[in-house]
């Protein structure tokens, strides 16, 4: 591993779900971290995690090339964690191009770009296409970029496991859309370890990141129910009905699934058999069961006092 002590690493999206974990890992290694966000004040909660002067904050929008160039200036390495479900082509593709071009112009040697499993310029979903285009544009501008493609990322602050846990807590009947879609959930701390390890990867490397379990949507939701002590009735929604719901109602605020999400679920979100992965980065992934108890307890009846109440 390279010595990060004193090195300046710019993390675009450093205040987000994955970003806060990446920043903590970098600070623990002695790096100086510049957190680039559209609204830096929202990332100020990270400042106490570093020593005096170890953490910097800068305003940057990846869609604005000039702001990206200012953010990366003087960095030893750049990490791009920016992702969105809004304005996806501009954020994922144009943004990646701006970051790659700025890093190349500044003479920065190392760029790590976080994409997603399913990234493909020909994907049916706009999300998959924009992620695939992002990989292409960042590589066009910065051929030595290392690309990471995680599966679904879970953790205390996620919007995936927590969403289902909340629904399971509230409703006695849970319709399961795309029950056979497969995922390989990976803990956010493992993704953060992979991002930091990727700073030492061979130029132009690509890694797909998944946890130790492959679960279908149905299996995942039933696991969450069991982990939170709930027993709703799960009803698998036929694909023809799920497609109709996504097409007819996906545009509405609060819809159970959008059309683009439905298209994403038509492709398994698992690590390819021939892909380099966590093992190549020296990381042993944590399972859902080994870490989820620490925050899923909030969804149980009586919370952390559930066992005491049962006596």
Secondary structure, DSSP 8 states (H G I E B T S, - for coil): ----TT-EEEEETTTSHHHHHHHHHHHHTT-EEEEEETTGGGGGGGGGGS-TTTEEEEE--TT-HHHHHHHHTT-SEEEE----SSSHIIIIIIHHHHHHHHHHHTT-SEEEEE--TT--TT-SSHHHHHHHHHHHHHHHH-TT-EEEEE-SEESTT-SSHHHHHHHHHH-SEEEETTTT-EE--EEHHHHHHHHHHGGGS-TT-EEEE--S--EEHHHHHHHHHHHTT---EEEE--HHHHHHHHHHHTTSTT-S--HHHHHHTTS-BS--TT---GGGGT-----HHHHTHHHHGGGSTTGGGHHHHH-
